[in-house]
Amino acid sequence: MPLQELAPHLHRLGLLLTSLNQCQTLEGFFENFMQGLNAALLLQAAPDFIRSVGKIYVVVAVIVIVLLGFFVYLYFVDRRLTKLEEQIQDDE
């Protein structure tokens, strides 16, 4: 596994171990564990927030527009090159 994929798991394990060290009772352990879990869930909520606001659609639309423009440009460059190649062959 790459390190980026391992980081959240190691963070959660650290939260669990910290909760175990700080708690005297089982109830205190679960309270600390739930606080750590809520913090981890809030960190994962950022991409969902972007999707919920609809900005992901703006990003996708911009990427599609740029790619379409690039392919249209390539099409016209290919047509020009084909015409130039035909002219060169006719001159010979």
ChimeraX commands (.cxc) that place a marker at each C-alpha (Angstrom):
marker #1 position 0.00,0.00,0.00 radius 0.5
marker #1 position 1.27,3.50,-0.74 radius 0.5
marker #1 position 1.97,5.73,2.22 radius 0.5
marker #1 position -0.93,8.06,1.39 radius 0.5
marker #1 position -3.39,5.18,1.74 radius 0.5
marker #1 position -1.83,4.03,4.99 radius 0.5
marker #1 position -1.84,7.45,6.68 radius 0.5
marker #1 position -5.57,7.56,7.63 radius 0.5
marker #1 position -5.39,4.04,9.07 radius 0.5
marker #1 position -2.33,4.88,11.13 radius 0.5
marker #1 position -4.03,8.06,12.35 radius 0.5
marker #1 position -7.08,6.10,13.49 radius 0.5
marker #1 position -4.87,3.53,15.21 radius 0.5
marker #1 position -3.08,6.36,17.01 radius 0.5
marker #1 position -6.42,7.77,18.16 radius 0.5
marker #1 position -7.43,4.37,19.46 radius 0.5
marker #1 position -4.17,3.88,21.36 radius 0.5
marker #1 position -4.36,7.40,22.81 radius 0.5
marker #1 position -7.89,6.70,23.99 radius 0.5
marker #1 position -6.75,3.49,25.66 radius 0.5
marker #1 position -3.92,5.26,27.48 radius 0.5
marker #1 position -6.07,8.16,28.72 radius 0.5
marker #1 position -9.06,6.19,29.95 radius 0.5
marker #1 position -9.53,4.64,33.34 radius 0.5
marker #1 position -12.90,3.05,32.59 radius 0.5
marker #1 position -14.55,1.41,29.62 radius 0.5
marker #1 position -17.07,4.25,29.41 radius 0.5
marker #1 position -14.27,6.81,29.18 radius 0.5
marker #1 position -12.61,4.76,26.47 radius 0.5
marker #1 position -15.76,4.72,24.31 radius 0.5
marker #1 position -16.30,8.43,24.87 radius 0.5
marker #1 position -12.76,9.27,23.70 radius 0.5
marker #1 position -13.00,6.80,20.82 radius 0.5
marker #1 position -16.21,8.38,19.55 radius 0.5
marker #1 position -14.65,11.85,19.72 radius 0.5
marker #1 position -11.71,10.63,17.65 radius 0.5
marker #1 position -14.03,8.92,15.19 radius 0.5
marker #1 position -16.06,12.11,14.76 radius 0.5
marker #1 position -12.86,14.06,14.07 radius 0.5
marker #1 position -11.79,11.49,11.46 radius 0.5
marker #1 position -15.20,11.65,9.79 radius 0.5
marker #1 position -15.03,15.44,9.61 radius 0.5
marker #1 position -11.67,15.18,7.81 radius 0.5
marker #1 position -13.21,12.85,5.23 radius 0.5
marker #1 position -16.22,15.14,4.72 radius 0.5
marker #1 position -14.35,17.71,2.61 radius 0.5
marker #1 position -14.73,15.90,-0.76 radius 0.5
marker #1 position -18.39,15.19,0.03 radius 0.5
marker #1 position -18.88,18.90,0.73 radius 0.5
marker #1 position -17.52,19.78,-2.71 radius 0.5
marker #1 position -19.90,17.29,-4.30 radius 0.5
marker #1 position -22.86,18.52,-2.29 radius 0.5
marker #1 position -22.27,22.14,-3.24 radius 0.5
marker #1 position -22.02,21.17,-6.89 radius 0.5
marker #1 position -18.53,22.51,-7.51 radius 0.5
marker #1 position -17.38,19.11,-8.69 radius 0.5
marker #1 position -19.65,19.58,-11.70 radius 0.5
marker #1 position -17.96,22.89,-12.48 radius 0.5
marker #1 position -14.56,21.20,-12.36 radius 0.5
marker #1 position -15.73,18.39,-14.63 radius 0.5
marker #1 position -17.32,20.86,-17.05 radius 0.5
marker #1 position -14.11,22.90,-17.30 radius 0.5
marker #1 position -12.04,19.77,-17.94 radius 0.5
marker #1 position -14.47,18.62,-20.65 radius 0.5
marker #1 position -14.45,22.04,-22.33 radius 0.5
marker #1 position -10.64,22.19,-22.33 radius 0.5
marker #1 position -10.37,18.68,-23.78 radius 0.5
marker #1 position -12.97,19.40,-26.47 radius 0.5
marker #1 position -11.12,22.57,-27.43 radius 0.5
marker #1 position -7.87,20.64,-27.66 radius 0.5
marker #1 position -9.38,17.95,-29.89 radius 0.5
marker #1 position -11.00,20.55,-32.17 radius 0.5
marker #1 position -7.64,22.29,-32.46 radius 0.5
marker #1 position -5.95,19.00,-33.35 radius 0.5
marker #1 position -8.61,18.31,-35.99 radius 0.5
marker #1 position -8.04,21.65,-37.71 radius 0.5
marker #1 position -4.26,21.28,-37.55 radius 0.5
marker #1 position -4.57,17.84,-39.13 radius 0.5
marker #1 position -6.71,19.26,-41.96 radius 0.5
marker #1 position -4.15,21.99,-42.64 radius 0.5
marker #1 position -1.29,19.49,-42.65 radius 0.5
marker #1 position -3.19,17.23,-45.03 radius 0.5
marker #1 position -3.72,20.14,-47.44 radius 0.5
marker #1 position -0.04,21.09,-47.25 radius 0.5
marker #1 position 1.01,17.49,-47.89 radius 0.5
marker #1 position -1.29,17.33,-50.92 radius 0.5
marker #1 position 0.18,20.58,-52.27 radius 0.5
marker #1 position 3.71,19.26,-51.85 radius 0.5
marker #1 position 2.83,16.04,-53.67 radius 0.5
marker #1 position 1.14,17.98,-56.50 radius 0.5
marker #1 position 4.23,20.21,-56.94 radius 0.5
marker #1 position 6.52,17.22,-57.33 radius 0.5
marker link #1:1,2 radius 0.2
marker link #1:2,3 radius 0.2
marker link #1:3,4 radius 0.2
marker link #1:4,5 radius 0.2
marker link #1:5,6 radius 0.2
marker link #1:6,7 radius 0.2
marker link #1:7,8 radius 0.2
marker link #1:8,9 radius 0.2
marker link #1:9,10 radius 0.2
marker link #1:10,11 radius 0.2
marker link #1:11,12 radius 0.2
marker link #1:12,13 radius 0.2
marker link #1:13,14 radius 0.2
marker link #1:14,15 radius 0.2
marker link #1:15,16 radius 0.2
marker link #1:16,17 radius 0.2
marker link #1:17,18 radius 0.2
marker link #1:18,19 radius 0.2
marker link #1:19,20 radius 0.2
marker link #1:20,21 radius 0.2
marker link #1:21,22 radius 0.2
marker link #1:22,23 radius 0.2
marker link #1:23,24 radius 0.2
marker link #1:24,25 radius 0.2
marker link #1:25,26 radius 0.2
marker link #1:26,27 radius 0.2
marker link #1:27,28 radius 0.2
marker link #1:28,29 radius 0.2
marker link #1:29,30 radius 0.2
marker link #1:30,31 radius 0.2
marker link #1:31,32 radius 0.2
marker link #1:32,33 radius 0.2
marker link #1:33,34 radius 0.2
marker link #1:34,35 radius 0.2
marker link #1:35,36 radius 0.2
marker link #1:36,37 radius 0.2
marker link #1:37,38 radius 0.2
marker link #1:38,39 radius 0.2
marker link #1:39,40 radius 0.2
marker link #1:40,41 radius 0.2
marker link #1:41,42 radius 0.2
marker link #1:42,43 radius 0.2
marker link #1:43,44 radius 0.2
marker link #1:44,45 radius 0.2
marker link #1:45,46 radius 0.2
marker link #1:46,47 radius 0.2
marker link #1:47,48 radius 0.2
marker link #1:48,49 radius 0.2
marker link #1:49,50 radius 0.2
marker link #1:50,51 radius 0.2
marker link #1:51,52 radius 0.2
marker link #1:52,53 radius 0.2
marker link #1:53,54 radius 0.2
marker link #1:54,55 radius 0.2
marker link #1:55,56 radius 0.2
marker link #1:56,57 radius 0.2
marker link #1:57,58 radius 0.2
marker link #1:58,59 radius 0.2
marker link #1:59,60 radius 0.2
marker link #1:60,61 radius 0.2
marker link #1:61,62 radius 0.2
marker link #1:62,63 radius 0.2
marker link #1:63,64 radius 0.2
marker link #1:64,65 radius 0.2
marker link #1:65,66 radius 0.2
marker link #1:66,67 radius 0.2
marker link #1:67,68 radius 0.2
marker link #1:68,69 radius 0.2
marker link #1:69,70 radius 0.2
marker link #1:70,71 radius 0.2
marker link #1:71,72 radius 0.2
marker link #1:72,73 radius 0.2
marker link #1:73,74 radius 0.2
marker link #1:74,75 radius 0.2
marker link #1:75,76 radius 0.2
marker link #1:76,77 radius 0.2
marker link #1:77,78 radius 0.2
marker link #1:78,79 radius 0.2
marker link #1:79,80 radius 0.2
marker link #1:80,81 radius 0.2
marker link #1:81,82 radius 0.2
marker link #1:82,83 radius 0.2
marker link #1:83,84 radius 0.2
marker link #1:84,85 radius 0.2
marker link #1:85,86 radius 0.2
marker link #1:86,87 radius 0.2
marker link #1:87,88 radius 0.2
marker link #1:88,89 radius 0.2
marker link #1:89,90 radius 0.2
marker link #1:90,91 radius 0.2
marker link #1:91,92 radius 0.2
view
